[in-house]
Structures are given as C-alpha cells and as structure tokens.
C-alpha cells in the first residue's frame, strides 16, 4: 500500500478542515494574536508559544505519530496502512480539539510549566496534526530501531533545551510532582 493515494489525501484534508472548524467554533484564534505567523517560535515561556506554525512542542507530535503507527500495527495488523493513517490523523485531530478546551488548558497552566499557555492557535493546532502525520509516515518508512532512536533523541533534546518533553508532559498532566515542576522552572543549563 502507498501513502500517496488521492482519496487518502482528500480524507486527511477533510479531517484537518473539520478540526480547524471545530477549533474556530470553540473560540480559538486562527493565528497568533500578535498578528503575525512565524514558521518557528522557540520561546516556550512566552504567550506566543503554540501560536505559530512550529515550536518545540511540534516535536512531541512527531512522537504521537510514532505511537499511532505502533498502535495501528499492533491492534489492526491486517488493515491497510492508509486506513491506519486516517485513524491516526483522526485521533490526533480529536486530541487537538480536546487539548484546546478550557478544562485542559487550565490543567496545563496549573500542573505544568506552561503558565503562559492559552491554547493553540488554529494554525499551530493543524500544524501539530501534520507533525503527527509526519511521525506516522516516518515510522512506516524507517526501520523500528531508527524510529526508537529518533523518539529517544527527541525526548532527550527537549528535556535539555526546554526542560519538558512528551513523557514529562504526560506525567505532569496526570499527577504533578513538585520535584519535576521545580526542575522545569529552573533555567536550562546550556
């Protein structure tokens, strides 16, 4: 099976369009309230974090794609890869909607280092879903060991540069630890 099927592309675009429409209906801003769209915004402690196309957390969405690929392979081994890809993008788009509800935004602000987090702009949220799609395609194309190595490299890089990563994010959302929060609040030693 190939990932370039025209129907798959149209289905992905439809899912992303629905995601964007729901986020707009929830009151999410289309782009950063600063009035610009940057390709990269690297300051995680700013109100512009998660407002532009890419940021440090974009890398965590690549890992989402790795995980969705793995789950699809384990749970739906006889299902076409394009169908698993569509399920993955549907899951990611759904998470992006849930992540941008008031409840989850407040949870992030209360339990993680994201004190200035006000939710994603629609542009950033759709970009996050595309990063998960990239992760899925990488996991499909790369040898398993390369995917694992890339996942570990992303987690270590993020811990070093921003004192956060997907693992810490999940831990702090589920059960915050003062020690982790204290470590994250200190400036990274670069």
ROSE-4610 file (N, C-alpha, C; in Angstrom, 1 decimal, always signed):
// ROSE-4610
residu = [X/X/X/X/X/X/X/X/X/X/X/X/X/X/X/X/X/X/X/X/X/X/X/X/X/X/X/X/X/X/X/X/X/X/X/X/X/X/X/X/X/X/X/X/X/X/X/X/X/X/X/X/X/X/X/X/X/X/X/X/X/X/X/X/X/X/X/X/X/X/X/X/X/X/X/X/X/X/X/X/X/X/X/X/X/X/X/X/X/X/X/X/X/X/X/X/X/X/X/X/X/X/X/X/X/X/X/X/X/X/X/X/X/X/X/X/X/X/X/X/X/X/X/X/X/X/X/X/X/X/X/X/X/X/X/X/X/X/X/X/X/X/X/X/X/X/X/X/X/X/X/X/X/X/X/X/X/X/X/X/X/X/X/X/X/X/X/X/X/X/X/X/X/X/X/X/X/X/X/X/X/X/X/X/X/X/X/X/X/X/X/X/X/X/X/X/X/X/X/X/X/X/X/X/X/X/X/X/X/X/X/X/X/X/X/X/X/X/X/X/X/X/X/X/X/X/X/X/X/X/X/X/X/X/X/X/X/X/X/X/X/X/X/X/X/X/X/X/X/X/X/X/X/X/X/X/X/X/X/X/X/X/X/X/X/X/X/X/X/X/X/X/X/X/X/X/X/X/X/X/X/X/X/X/X/X/X/X/X/X/X/X/X/X/X/X/X/X/X/X/X/X/X/X/X/X/X/X/X/X/X/X/X/X/X/X/X/X/X/X/X/X/X/X/X/X/X/X/X/X/X/X/X/X/X/X/X/X/X/X/X/X/X/X/X/X/X/X/X/X/X/X/X/X/X/X/X/X/X/X/X/X/X/X/X/X/X/X/X/X/X/X/X/X/X/X/X/X/X/X/X/X/X/X/X/X/X/X/X/X/X/X/X/X/X/X/X/X/X/X/X/X/X/X/X/X/X/X/X/X/X/X/X/X/X/X/X/X/X/X/X/X/X/X/X/X/X/X/X/X/X/X/X/X/X/X/X/X/X/X/X/X/X/X/X/X/X/X/X/X/X/X/X/X/X/X/X/X/X/X/X/X/X/X/X/X/X/X/X/X/X/X/X/X/X/X/X/X/X/X/X/X/X/X/X/X/X/X/X/X/X/X/X/X/X/X/X/X/X/X/X/X/X/X/X/X/X/X/X/X/X/X/X/X/X/X/X/X/X/X/X/X/X/X/X/X/X/X/X/X/X/X/X/X/X/X/X/X/X/X/X/X/X/X/X/X/X/X/X/X/X/X/X/X/X/X/X/X/X/X/X/X/X/X/X/X/X/X/X/X]
num = [1/1/1/2/2/2/3/3/3/4/4/4/5/5/5/6/6/6/7/7/7/8/8/8/9/9/9/10/10/10/11/11/11/12/12/12/13/13/13/14/14/14/15/15/15/16/16/16/17/17/17/18/18/18/19/19/19/20/20/20/21/21/21/22/22/22/23/23/23/24/24/24/25/25/25/26/26/26/27/27/27/28/28/28/29/29/29/30/30/30/31/31/31/32/32/32/33/33/33/34/34/34/35/35/35/36/36/36/37/37/37/38/38/38/39/39/39/40/40/40/41/41/41/42/42/42/43/43/43/44/44/44/45/45/45/46/46/46/47/47/47/48/48/48/49/49/49/50/50/50/51/51/51/52/52/52/53/53/53/54/54/54/55/55/55/56/56/56/57/57/57/58/58/58/59/59/59/60/60/60/61/61/61/62/62/62/63/63/63/64/64/64/65/65/65/66/66/66/67/67/67/68/68/68/69/69/69/70/70/70/71/71/71/72/72/72/73/73/73/74/74/74/75/75/75/76/76/76/77/77/77/78/78/78/79/79/79/80/80/80/81/81/81/82/82/82/83/83/83/84/84/84/85/85/85/86/86/86/87/87/87/88/88/88/89/89/89/90/90/90/91/91/91/92/92/92/93/93/93/94/94/94/95/95/95/96/96/96/97/97/97/98/98/98/99/99/99/100/100/100/101/101/101/102/102/102/103/103/103/104/104/104/105/105/105/106/106/106/107/107/107/108/108/108/109/109/109/110/110/110/111/111/111/112/112/112/113/113/113/114/114/114/115/115/115/116/116/116/117/117/117/118/118/118/119/119/119/120/120/120/121/121/121/122/122/122/123/123/123/124/124/124/125/125/125/126/126/126/127/127/127/128/128/128/129/129/129/130/130/130/131/131/131/132/132/132/133/133/133/134/134/134/135/135/135/136/136/136/137/137/137/138/138/138/139/139/139/140/140/140/141/141/141/142/142/142/143/143/143/144/144/144/145/145/145/146/146/146/147/147/147/148/148/148/149/149/149/150/150/150/151/151/151/152/152/152/153/153/153/154/154/154/155/155/155/156/156/156/157/157/157/158/158/158/159/159/159/160/160/160/161/161/161/162/162/162/163/163/163/164/164/164/165/165/165/166/166/166/167/167/167/168/168/168/169/169/169/170/170/170/171/171/171/172/172/172/173/173/173/174/174/174/175/175/175/176/176/176/177/177/177/178/178/178/179/179/179/180/180/180/181/181/181/182/182/182/183/183/183/184/184/184/185/185/185/186/186/186/187/187/187/188/188/188/189/189/189/190/190/190]
x = [+0.8/+0.0/+0.9/+0.4/+1.2/+0.4/+1.2/+0.6/+0.1/+0.3/+0.0/-1.3/-2.2/-3.5/-4.2/-4.8/-5.6/-6.7/-7.4/-8.5/-8.0/-6.8/-6.3/-5.9/-5.4/-5.0/-6.3/-7.3/-8.6/-9.2/-9.1/-9.7/-8.9/-7.5/-6.7/-7.1/-7.2/-7.6/-9.0/-9.9/-11.2/-11.2/-10.4/-10.2/-9.6/-8.6/-7.9/-8.8/-9.7/-10.6/-11.7/-12.2/-13.1/-12.5/-11.2/-10.5/-10.4/-10.0/-9.9/-11.3/-12.3/-13.7/-14.2/-13.9/-14.3/-13.5/-12.2/-11.4/-11.9/-12.2/-12.8/-14.1/-14.9/-16.2/-16.0/-14.9/-14.6/-14.0/-13.8/-13.3/-11.7/-11.1/-9.6/-9.3/-8.2/-7.8/-7.2/-7.4/-6.9/-5.3/-4.8/-3.3/-3.0/-1.7/-1.3/-1.9/-2.4/-3.0/-2.0/-0.7/+0.3/+0.2/-0.6/-0.9/+0.1/+1.1/+2.0/+1.9/+2.5/+2.6/+4.1/+4.7/+6.1/+6.2/+7.2/+7.5/+7.9/+8.8/+9.3/+9.2/+8.7/+8.8/+9.3/+10.5/+11.2/+11.2/+10.4/+10.4/+9.1/+9.4/+8.3/+7.6/+8.3/+7.7/+7.1/+6.7/+6.0/+4.6/+3.8/+2.4/+2.2/+3.3/+3.3/+3.6/+3.9/+4.1/+2.8/+2.9/+1.8/+0.8/+1.4/+0.6/+1.1/+2.3/+2.8/+2.9/+3.5/+3.4/+4.1/+5.4/+6.2/+6.8/+6.9/+7.6/+8.2/+8.8/+9.4/+8.5/+7.2/+6.3/+5.8/+6.2/+5.9/+6.6/+7.8/+8.5/+7.7/+7.0/+6.2/+5.1/+4.6/+3.6/+4.1/+5.4/+6.0/+6.0/+6.2/+6.2/+4.8/+3.8/+2.4/+2.2/+2.7/+2.6/+3.3/+4.5/+5.1/+4.2/+3.6/+2.8/+1.6/+0.9/-0.3/+0.1/+1.2/+1.7/+1.8/+2.5/+2.7/+1.4/+0.5/-0.8/-1.6/-1.6/-2.3/-1.7/-0.4/+0.2/-0.1/-0.2/-0.5/-1.9/-2.8/-4.2/-5.0/-4.4/-5.1/-4.1/-3.5/-2.4/-2.8/-4.0/-4.5/-5.2/-5.1/-5.8/-4.8/-5.2/-4.4/-3.7/-2.5/-1.7/-2.4/-3.1/-3.8/-5.0/-5.6/-6.7/-6.2/-5.1/-4.4/-4.0/-3.5/-3.0/-4.2/-5.4/-6.6/-7.0/-7.0/-7.4/-6.4/-5.1/-4.1/-4.4/-4.7/-4.9/-6.2/-7.2/-8.4/-8.2/-7.4/-7.1/-6.4/-5.4/-4.6/-5.5/-6.3/-7.2/-8.2/-8.6/-9.5/-8.8/-7.5/-6.7/-6.5/-6.3/-6.0/-7.3/-8.4/-9.7/-9.8/-9.6/-9.7/-8.7/-7.5/-6.4/-6.7/-7.5/-7.8/-9.2/-9.7/-10.8/-10.4/-11.2/-10.9/-10.3/-11.0/-10.6/-9.1/-8.7/-7.3/-6.3/-6.7/-5.8/-5.5/-6.6/-6.4/-5.5/-5.7/-4.9/-3.4/-3.2/-1.8/-1.2/-2.0/-1.5/-1.3/-2.1/-2.0/-0.9/-0.7/+0.1/+1.5/+1.7/+2.9/+3.6/+4.7/+5.5/+4.8/+3.7/+3.1/+2.1/+2.7/+1.9/+1.3/+2.0/+1.5/+0.8/+0.4/-0.3/-1.8/-2.3/-3.7/-4.4/-3.8/-4.3/-3.6/-3.8/-3.1/-3.9/-3.2/-3.9/-4.3/-5.3/-5.7/-4.6/-3.8/-2.6/-1.7/-1.4/-0.5/-1.1/-2.4/-3.0/-3.0/-3.3/-3.3/-1.9/-0.9/+0.5/+0.9/+0.4/+0.6/+0.1/-1.1/-1.7/-0.8/-0.3/+0.6/+1.9/+2.4/+3.6/+3.3/+2.2/+1.8/+1.8/+1.2/+1.2/+2.6/+3.5/+4.9/+5.5/+5.2/+5.7/+5.2/+3.9/+3.4/+4.1/+4.3/+5.0/+6.4/+7.1/+8.5/+8.5/+7.6/+7.5/+7.2/+6.4/+6.1/+7.3/+8.1/+9.3/+10.6/+10.8/+12.1/+12.1/+13.3/+13.4/+13.0/+12.5/+12.0/+13.0/+14.3/+15.4/+15.6/+15.5/+15.7/+14.6/+13.3/+12.2/+12.4/+12.8/+13.0/+14.2/+15.2/+16.3/+15.9/+15.1/+14.6/+13.7/+12.9/+12.0/+12.8/+13.8/+14.6/+15.4/+15.9/+16.7/+15.8/+14.6/+13.6/+13.4/+13.1/+12.8/+14.0/+15.2/+16.4/+16.7/+16.6/+16.8/+15.8/+14.5/+13.6/+13.8/+14.2/+14.5/+15.7/+16.7/+17.8/+17.5/+16.8/+16.6/+15.5/+14.4/+13.3/+12.8/+13.5/+13.1/+11.7/+11.3/+10.0/+10.1/+9.2/+9.1/+7.7/+7.5/+6.2/+6.0/+7.0/+6.9/+6.6/+7.4/+7.2/+5.8/+5.4/+4.1/+3.0/+3.1/+2.0/+2.1/+3.3/+3.4/+2.8/+3.1/+2.6/+1.1/+0.6/-0.9/-1.6/-1.1/-1.8/-1.6/-0.3/-0.1/+1.2/+1.0/+2.1/+3.0/+4.3/+5.3/+6.0/+6.1/+6.8/+8.3/+8.9/+10.4/+10.5/+9.6/+9.7/+9.4/+8.3/+7.9/+9.1/+9.7/+10.9/+12.0/+12.3/+13.4/+13.0/+11.8/+11.3/+11.4/+11.2/+11.1/+12.5/+13.5/+14.9/+15.3/+16.2/+16.7/+17.5/+17.4/+18.2/+19.7/+20.5/+21.9/+22.5/+22.7/+23.2/+24.6]
y = [-1.2/+0.0/+1.3/+2.3/+3.5/+4.6/+5.5/+6.6/+7.8/+7.6/+8.8/+8.7/+7.9/+7.7/+9.1/+9.4/+10.7/+10.7/+9.6/+9.6/+9.8/+9.3/+9.5/+10.9/+11.6/+13.0/+13.8/+13.5/+14.3/+14.0/+12.8/+12.5/+13.2/+13.2/+13.9/+15.4/+16.0/+17.4/+17.7/+16.7/+16.9/+16.8/+15.9/+15.8/+17.1/+17.6/+18.8/+20.0/+20.0/+21.1/+21.1/+19.9/+19.8/+20.2/+19.7/+20.1/+21.6/+22.3/+23.8/+24.4/+23.9/+24.5/+24.3/+23.2/+23.0/+23.9/+24.0/+24.9/+26.4/+26.8/+28.1/+28.3/+27.3/+27.3/+27.3/+26.7/+26.8/+28.1/+29.0/+30.3/+30.5/+29.4/+29.5/+30.6/+31.3/+32.3/+31.6/+32.1/+31.5/+31.5/+32.7/+32.9/+33.6/+33.8/+34.4/+35.8/+36.2/+37.5/+38.6/+38.3/+39.3/+39.8/+39.1/+39.5/+38.9/+38.1/+37.6/+36.0/+35.4/+34.0/+33.7/+33.1/+32.7/+31.3/+30.9/+29.5/+28.8/+29.5/+28.9/+29.9/+29.5/+30.3/+29.4/+29.8/+28.9/+29.3/+30.3/+30.7/+30.1/+29.0/+28.2/+29.0/+30.0/+30.7/+32.0/+32.1/+33.3/+33.0/+34.1/+34.0/+33.6/+33.6/+33.3/+31.8/+31.1/+29.6/+29.0/+28.0/+27.3/+28.2/+29.3/+30.2/+30.3/+29.8/+29.9/+28.5/+28.4/+27.1/+26.0/+26.3/+25.3/+25.8/+25.0/+25.3/+24.1/+24.2/+23.0/+21.8/+22.1/+21.0/+20.3/+20.9/+20.2/+18.9/+18.8/+17.5/+16.4/+16.8/+15.8/+15.2/+16.0/+15.5/+14.5/+14.6/+13.5/+12.2/+12.3/+11.1/+10.5/+11.4/+10.9/+10.1/+10.5/+9.7/+8.4/+8.3/+7.1/+6.1/+6.7/+5.8/+5.4/+6.3/+5.9/+4.8/+4.9/+3.9/+2.5/+2.5/+1.3/+0.7/+1.5/+1.0/+0.4/+1.1/+0.6/-0.8/-0.9/-2.2/-3.3/-2.9/-4.0/-4.3/-3.3/-3.6/-3.9/-3.4/-3.6/-4.1/-5.2/-5.7/-6.0/-6.3/-6.7/-5.6/-4.4/-3.2/-2.4/-1.9/-1.1/+0.0/+0.3/+1.4/+2.7/+2.9/+4.2/+4.3/+3.3/+3.3/+3.6/+3.0/+3.2/+4.7/+5.2/+6.6/+7.5/+7.2/+8.1/+8.0/+6.8/+6.7/+7.5/+7.5/+8.2/+9.7/+10.2/+11.6/+12.0/+11.1/+11.4/+11.4/+10.5/+10.6/+11.9/+12.2/+13.4/+14.7/+14.8/+15.9/+16.0/+14.8/+14.8/+15.3/+14.8/+15.2/+16.7/+17.3/+18.7/+19.5/+19.0/+19.6/+19.6/+18.4/+18.2/+19.1/+19.1/+19.8/+21.3/+21.8/+23.2/+23.6/+22.7/+23.0/+23.8/+24.5/+25.3/+24.4/+23.2/+22.3/+21.9/+21.5/+21.0/+22.2/+23.3/+24.5/+24.9/+24.9/+25.2/+24.2/+22.9/+21.8/+22.0/+22.3/+22.6/+23.8/+24.8/+26.0/+25.7/+24.9/+24.6/+23.5/+22.6/+21.4/+21.4/+22.2/+22.1/+23.5/+23.6/+24.8/+25.8/+25.5/+26.3/+27.3/+28.2/+29.2/+30.2/+30.5/+31.4/+30.7/+29.5/+28.7/+29.1/+29.5/+29.9/+29.1/+28.0/+27.2/+27.4/+26.6/+26.7/+27.6/+28.3/+28.9/+27.8/+28.1/+27.1/+26.6/+27.6/+27.3/+26.3/+26.6/+25.7/+24.3/+24.3/+23.0/+22.1/+22.7/+22.0/+21.5/+22.4/+22.1/+20.9/+20.9/+19.8/+18.4/+18.5/+17.3/+16.8/+17.8/+17.4/+16.8/+17.3/+16.7/+15.3/+15.0/+13.6/+12.8/+13.3/+12.6/+12.3/+13.3/+13.1/+12.0/+12.0/+10.9/+9.5/+9.5/+8.2/+7.7/+8.6/+8.3/+7.9/+8.6/+8.2/+6.8/+6.5/+5.2/+4.1/+4.4/+3.5/+3.2/+4.3/+4.2/+3.7/+4.1/+3.8/+2.4/+1.9/+0.7/+0.9/-0.1/+0.1/+0.7/+0.3/+0.8/+2.3/+2.7/+4.1/+4.9/+4.4/+5.2/+5.3/+4.2/+4.3/+5.2/+5.2/+6.1/+7.6/+7.8/+9.2/+9.6/+8.8/+9.1/+9.5/+8.7/+8.9/+10.2/+10.4/+11.7/+12.9/+12.8/+14.0/+14.2/+13.2/+13.3/+13.9/+13.5/+14.0/+15.4/+15.7/+17.1/+18.0/+17.7/+18.6/+18.8/+17.7/+17.8/+18.8/+18.7/+19.5/+21.0/+21.2/+22.6/+23.3/+22.6/+23.3/+22.7/+21.7/+21.1/+20.5/+20.0/+19.4/+18.5/+17.5/+16.6/+15.9/+15.0/+14.3/+13.5/+12.8/+12.0/+12.9/+13.9/+14.8/+15.5/+15.9/+16.5/+15.6/+14.3/+13.3/+13.1/+13.0/+12.8/+14.0/+15.2/+16.4/+16.6/+16.2/+16.3/+15.3/+14.1/+13.0/+13.2/+13.4/+13.6/+14.4/+15.7/+16.6/+16.3/+16.4/+16.2/+17.5/+18.0/+19.2/+19.2/+18.1/+18.0/+18.3/+17.7/+17.9/+19.4/+19.9/+21.3/+22.2/+22.0/+22.8/+22.7/+21.5/+21.4/+22.1/+22.0/+22.6/+24.2/+24.7/+26.1/+26.8/+26.0/+26.5/+26.7/+27.7/+27.8/+26.6/+26.2/+25.1/+25.4/+24.5/+24.7/+24.4/+25.4/+25.2/+25.8]
z = [+0.0/+0.0/+0.0/-0.7/-0.7/+0.1/+0.6/+1.4/+0.5/-0.8/-1.7/-2.4/-2.0/-2.6/-2.6/-3.7/-3.8/-2.7/-2.6/-1.6/-0.2/+0.1/+1.4/+1.7/+0.7/+0.8/+1.0/+0.2/+0.4/+1.8/+2.3/+3.6/+4.7/+4.6/+5.6/+5.5/+4.4/+4.3/+4.9/+4.7/+5.3/+6.8/+7.3/+8.8/+9.3/+8.7/+9.2/+9.1/+8.0/+7.9/+9.0/+9.3/+10.4/+11.7/+11.9/+13.1/+13.2/+12.2/+12.2/+12.4/+11.8/+12.0/+13.4/+14.0/+15.4/+16.4/+16.1/+17.0/+16.8/+15.6/+15.5/+16.2/+16.1/+16.8/+18.4/+18.8/+20.3/+20.7/+19.7/+20.0/+20.0/+19.4/+19.2/+18.2/+18.3/+17.4/+16.1/+15.0/+13.8/+13.7/+14.1/+14.1/+15.4/+15.7/+16.9/+17.0/+18.2/+18.4/+18.2/+18.1/+17.8/+16.4/+15.5/+14.2/+13.1/+13.5/+12.6/+12.6/+11.6/+11.5/+11.3/+12.3/+12.2/+11.8/+11.1/+10.8/+12.1/+12.9/+14.2/+15.3/+16.4/+17.7/+18.8/+19.3/+20.2/+21.6/+22.0/+23.4/+24.1/+24.8/+25.4/+26.6/+27.1/+28.3/+27.8/+26.6/+26.1/+25.7/+25.7/+25.3/+23.8/+23.1/+21.6/+21.4/+22.5/+22.4/+21.9/+21.0/+20.5/+19.6/+19.2/+18.4/+16.9/+16.6/+15.3/+14.7/+13.5/+12.8/+13.5/+13.9/+14.6/+15.9/+16.9/+18.2/+18.7/+19.9/+20.5/+20.6/+20.9/+21.2/+19.9/+18.7/+17.5/+17.4/+18.0/+18.0/+18.8/+19.8/+20.6/+19.7/+18.8/+17.9/+16.9/+16.6/+15.7/+16.5/+17.8/+18.6/+18.7/+18.7/+18.6/+17.4/+16.3/+15.0/+15.1/+15.8/+16.1/+16.8/+17.9/+18.8/+18.0/+17.3/+16.5/+15.5/+14.8/+13.9/+14.6/+15.7/+16.5/+16.9/+17.5/+17.9/+16.7/+15.6/+14.4/+14.0/+14.0/+13.6/+14.6/+15.9/+16.9/+16.9/+16.9/+17.0/+15.7/+14.6/+13.3/+12.3/+12.5/+11.6/+10.2/+10.0/+8.7/+7.9/+8.5/+8.0/+7.1/+6.0/+5.1/+5.8/+5.5/+6.2/+6.0/+4.8/+4.6/+5.6/+5.8/+6.8/+8.2/+8.6/+9.9/+10.0/+8.8/+8.8/+9.1/+8.4/+8.6/+10.1/+10.6/+12.1/+12.9/+12.6/+13.4/+13.3/+12.1/+12.0/+12.6/+12.6/+13.3/+14.8/+15.3/+16.8/+17.1/+16.3/+16.6/+16.5/+15.5/+15.4/+16.6/+17.0/+18.2/+19.4/+19.6/+20.7/+20.7/+19.5/+19.4/+19.8/+19.5/+19.9/+21.4/+22.0/+23.5/+24.2/+23.6/+24.2/+24.3/+23.4/+23.4/+24.0/+24.9/+25.7/+26.9/+27.5/+28.7/+29.8/+30.0/+31.0/+30.9/+29.7/+29.5/+29.5/+29.0/+29.0/+30.5/+31.3/+32.7/+33.4/+33.0/+33.6/+33.3/+32.0/+31.6/+32.5/+32.6/+33.3/+34.8/+35.4/+36.8/+37.1/+36.2/+36.5/+35.8/+34.8/+34.1/+34.1/+33.4/+33.3/+32.4/+31.8/+30.7/+31.3/+32.2/+32.8/+31.8/+30.7/+29.7/+28.6/+28.8/+27.8/+27.8/+26.6/+26.5/+25.4/+25.0/+24.0/+22.7/+21.7/+20.4/+19.5/+18.6/+17.5/+16.6/+15.7/+14.7/+13.8/+13.4/+12.6/+13.3/+14.5/+15.3/+15.5/+15.8/+16.0/+14.8/+13.6/+12.4/+12.1/+12.3/+12.1/+13.0/+14.3/+15.2/+14.6/+14.0/+13.4/+12.2/+11.5/+10.4/+10.8/+12.0/+12.6/+13.0/+13.5/+13.9/+12.6/+11.5/+10.3/+9.8/+9.9/+9.6/+10.4/+11.7/+12.6/+12.1/+11.8/+11.3/+10.0/+9.1/+7.8/+8.1/+9.0/+9.4/+10.0/+10.9/+11.5/+10.5/+9.5/+8.4/+7.5/+7.3/+6.3/+7.0/+8.2/+8.9/+9.5/+9.7/+10.5/+11.9/+12.6/+14.0/+14.9/+14.8/+15.6/+15.4/+14.1/+13.8/+14.4/+14.4/+15.0/+16.5/+17.1/+18.6/+18.9/+18.1/+18.3/+18.2/+17.1/+16.9/+18.0/+18.5/+19.6/+20.9/+21.2/+22.3/+22.2/+21.0/+20.7/+20.9/+20.4/+20.6/+22.1/+22.8/+24.2/+25.0/+24.7/+25.4/+24.9/+23.6/+23.2/+23.8/+23.9/+24.5/+26.0/+26.7/+28.1/+28.3/+27.5/+27.6/+27.2/+26.1/+25.7/+26.4/+26.7/+27.3/+28.6/+29.1/+30.3/+30.3/+29.2/+29.0/+27.8/+27.8/+26.6/+26.8/+25.9/+25.9/+27.2/+27.6/+28.8/+30.0/+30.2/+31.4/+31.3/+30.1/+29.9/+30.4/+30.0/+30.4/+31.9/+32.5/+33.9/+34.6/+34.2/+34.9/+34.7/+33.6/+33.4/+34.3/+34.4/+35.2/+36.7/+37.1/+38.5/+38.7/+38.9/+39.0/+40.2/+40.0/+41.1/+41.3/+42.5/+42.9/+42.4/+42.5/+42.1/+40.6/+39.8/+38.4/+38.1/+38.7/+38.5/+38.9/+40.0/+40.4/+39.4/+38.9/+37.9/+36.6/+36.2/+35.0/+35.1/+36.3/+36.5/+36.4/+36.7/+36.7/+35.2/+35.0/+33.6/+33.1/+31.9/+31.4/+31.4/+31.8/+31.9/+30.5/+29.7/+28.3/+28.3]
